[in-house]
Amino acid sequence: MIIIWIKFLVILVVLTIIIYFAEKWIKKKYQIPKKRQYQNRMTTGQKYVELIIIILFFIGAILSSITENERSLLPIPLYLWMGLFFSVLFFYRGHMVKKHGKDTKEYYLDYFYAAFTPVAIIIAVQMMKL
């Protein structure tokens, strides 16, 4: 049991280091300021769409965990469902930043998170199985 936690901590540290250096590289390459500027300009419509995304994925997660006759109602593993959720959420946020704050170029960070988060979740789960 302790080996699983050690693996988890090592994976967490490695992924955190990768994200840290990738984010620094993206900020340097596209000249994005250290403090994000778009965070304060979230529109009401964007809040409602993000709430709908969260509710839909929450319902999907519940359906994927409910089993009937030893078959899941939604046969997608929960970790893939989480990866898809974060990918859709960050892609939507990146799209909204690109639409409303194009001059900041902060949408590159959200697109990076949309691509990297599912990959990181899959890597972490697969490494935990070893």
C-alpha contacts under 8 A as a table, 3 or more apart, distances in Angstrom:
res1	aa1	res2	aa2	distance
1	M	4	I	5.38
1	M	5	W	6.83
2	I	5	W	5.19
2	I	6	I	6.28
3	I	6	I	4.99
3	I	7	K	6.13
4	I	7	K	5.10
4	I	8	F	6.12
4	I	128	M	6.71
5	W	8	F	4.90
5	W	9	L	6.14
6	I	9	L	5.16
6	I	10	V	6.16
7	K	10	V	5.14
7	K	11	I	6.09
7	K	127	M	7.72
7	K	128	M	6.66
8	F	11	I	5.20
8	F	12	L	6.04
8	F	124	A	7.61
8	F	128	M	6.81
9	L	12	L	4.98
9	L	13	V	6.10
10	V	13	V	5.17
10	V	14	V	6.16
11	I	14	V	5.17
11	I	15	L	6.07
11	I	124	A	6.39
11	I	127	M	7.83
12	L	15	L	5.29
12	L	16	T	6.04
12	L	124	A	7.95
13	V	16	T	5.10
13	V	17	I	6.20
14	V	17	I	5.18
14	V	18	I	6.26
15	L	18	I	5.03
15	L	19	I	6.13
15	L	120	A	7.01
16	T	19	I	5.14
16	T	20	Y	6.04
17	I	20	Y	5.05
17	I	21	F	6.26
18	I	21	F	5.46
18	I	22	A	5.99
19	I	22	A	5.12
19	I	23	E	5.89
20	Y	23	E	5.30
20	Y	24	K	6.27
21	F	24	K	5.03
21	F	25	W	6.10
22	A	25	W	5.05
22	A	26	I	6.14
23	E	26	I	5.12
23	E	27	K	6.08
23	E	109	L	6.99
24	K	27	K	5.15
24	K	28	K	6.09
25	W	28	K	5.11
25	W	29	K	5.98
26	I	29	K	5.11
26	I	30	Y	6.06
26	I	31	Q	7.98
26	I	32	I	7.83
26	I	108	Y	7.42
26	I	109	L	7.05
27	K	30	Y	5.51
27	K	31	Q	5.44
27	K	32	I	4.64
27	K	33	P	6.92
27	K	34	K	7.45
27	K	109	L	7.93
28	K	31	Q	5.04
28	K	32	I	6.65
29	K	32	I	7.98
30	Y	105	K	6.89
32	I	36	R	7.91
32	I	104	T	6.69
32	I	105	K	6.53
32	I	106	E	6.46
33	P	36	R	6.53
36	R	39	Q	6.46
36	R	106	E	7.21
37	Q	40	N	6.93
37	Q	104	T	7.44
38	Y	41	R	5.51
38	Y	42	M	7.50
38	Y	97	V	6.81
38	Y	101	G	6.59
38	Y	104	T	7.76
38	Y	106	E	7.61
39	Q	42	M	6.44
42	M	46	Q	6.45
42	M	47	K	7.06
43	T	46	Q	5.18
43	T	47	K	6.45
44	T	47	K	5.11
44	T	48	Y	6.44
45	G	48	Y	5.18
45	G	49	V	6.25
46	Q	49	V	5.13
46	Q	50	E	6.08
46	Q	96	M	7.69
47	K	50	E	5.20
47	K	51	L	6.09
48	Y	51	L	4.97
48	Y	52	I	6.17
49	V	52	I	5.02
49	V	53	I	6.21
50	E	53	I	4.96
50	E	54	I	6.15
50	E	89	L	7.10
51	L	54	I	5.08
51	L	55	I	6.13
52	I	55	I	5.08
52	I	56	L	6.06
53	I	56	L	5.23
53	I	57	F	6.18
53	I	89	L	7.19
54	I	57	F	5.27
54	I	58	F	5.99
54	I	85	F	7.90
55	I	58	F	5.00
55	I	59	I	6.18
56	L	59	I	5.19
56	L	60	G	6.19
57	F	60	G	4.81
57	F	61	A	6.03
57	F	81	W	7.81
57	F	85	F	6.38
58	F	61	A	5.03
58	F	62	I	6.29
59	I	62	I	5.10
59	I	63	L	6.19
60	G	63	L	5.00
60	G	64	S	6.07
60	G	74	L	7.39
60	G	81	W	7.91
61	A	64	S	5.06
61	A	65	S	6.32
61	A	78	L	6.64
61	A	81	W	6.94
62	I	65	S	5.22
62	I	66	I	6.32
63	L	66	I	5.26
63	L	72	S	7.53
63	L	73	L	5.76
63	L	74	L	5.64
64	S	67	T	7.65
64	S	72	S	5.88
64	S	73	L	5.92
64	S	74	L	4.47
64	S	75	P	6.08
64	S	76	I	6.28
64	S	77	P	7.14
64	S	78	L	6.80
65	S	72	S	6.64
65	S	73	L	7.79
65	S	74	L	7.83
65	S	78	L	7.61
66	I	72	S	5.88
66	I	73	L	6.25
67	T	70	E	5.57
67	T	71	R	5.19
67	T	72	S	4.25
67	T	73	L	6.00
68	E	71	R	5.32
68	E	72	S	6.27
68	E	73	L	6.99
71	R	75	P	7.64
72	S	75	P	5.23
76	I	80	L	6.73
76	I	81	W	6.51
77	P	80	L	5.47
77	P	81	W	6.34
78	L	81	W	4.88
78	L	82	M	6.17
79	Y	82	M	5.03
79	Y	83	G	6.24
79	Y	121	I	6.83
79	Y	122	I	7.12
79	Y	125	V	7.49
80	L	83	G	4.97
80	L	84	L	6.14
80	L	118	P	7.41
80	L	121	I	7.82
80	L	122	I	7.14
81	W	84	L	5.14
81	W	85	F	6.14
82	M	85	F	4.97
82	M	86	F	6.28
82	M	118	P	7.58
82	M	121	I	7.98
83	G	86	F	5.35
83	G	87	S	6.08
83	G	117	T	6.44
83	G	118	P	3.97
83	G	119	V	7.50
83	G	121	I	6.25
83	G	122	I	7.60
84	L	87	S	5.03
84	L	88	V	6.11
84	L	118	P	6.50
85	F	88	V	5.31
85	F	89	L	6.08
86	F	89	L	5.04
86	F	90	F	5.93
86	F	114	A	6.49
86	F	117	T	6.66
86	F	118	P	6.99
87	S	90	F	5.43
87	S	91	F	5.94
87	S	113	Y	7.35
87	S	114	A	4.15
87	S	115	A	6.40
87	S	117	T	6.72
87	S	118	P	6.40
88	V	91	F	5.12
88	V	92	Y	6.06
88	V	114	A	6.88
89	L	92	Y	5.21
89	L	93	R	6.25
89	L	114	A	7.47
90	F	93	R	4.97
90	F	94	G	5.99
90	F	110	D	5.40
90	F	111	Y	6.58
90	F	113	Y	6.31
90	F	114	A	4.86
91	F	94	G	5.02
91	F	95	H	6.10
91	F	110	D	6.42
91	F	111	Y	5.68
91	F	114	A	5.35
92	Y	95	H	5.00
92	Y	96	M	6.23
93	R	96	M	5.10
93	R	97	V	6.16
93	R	107	Y	7.71
93	R	110	D	6.57
94	G	97	V	5.06
94	G	98	K	6.06
94	G	106	E	7.68
94	G	107	Y	4.44
94	G	108	Y	7.13
94	G	109	L	7.62
94	G	110	D	4.74
94	G	111	Y	5.74
95	H	98	K	5.04
95	H	99	K	6.09
95	H	107	Y	6.91
96	M	99	K	4.92
96	M	100	H	6.02
96	M	101	G	7.85
97	V	100	H	5.29
97	V	101	G	5.05
97	V	102	K	6.49
97	V	106	E	6.86
97	V	107	Y	5.44
98	K	101	G	5.55
98	K	102	K	4.55
98	K	105	K	7.18
98	K	106	E	7.69
98	K	107	Y	5.54
99	K	102	K	6.05
101	G	104	T	5.73
101	G	105	K	7.41
101	G	106	E	7.89
102	K	105	K	5.71
102	K	106	E	7.81
102	K	107	Y	7.71
104	T	107	Y	7.87
105	K	108	Y	6.14
106	E	109	L	5.59
106	E	110	D	7.05
107	Y	110	D	5.07
107	Y	111	Y	6.14
108	Y	111	Y	5.11
108	Y	112	F	6.08
109	L	112	F	5.00
109	L	113	Y	6.25
110	D	113	Y	5.04
110	D	114	A	6.09
111	Y	114	A	4.89
111	Y	115	A	6.28
112	F	115	A	5.24
112	F	116	F	5.93
113	Y	116	F	5.06
113	Y	117	T	5.52
114	A	117	T	5.95
114	A	118	P	7.37
115	A	118	P	6.56
115	A	119	V	7.04
116	F	119	V	5.21
116	F	120	A	6.00
117	T	120	A	5.05
117	T	121	I	6.17
118	P	121	I	5.07
118	P	122	I	6.17
119	V	122	I	5.18
119	V	123	I	6.08
120	A	123	I	5.08
120	A	124	A	6.00
121	I	124	A	5.13
121	I	125	V	6.19
122	I	125	V	5.25
122	I	126	Q	6.07
123	I	126	Q	5.18
123	I	127	M	6.00
124	A	127	M	5.20
124	A	128	M	6.17
125	V	128	M	5.11
125	V	129	K	6.49
126	Q	129	K	5.22
126	Q	130	L	6.81
127	M	130	L	5.36
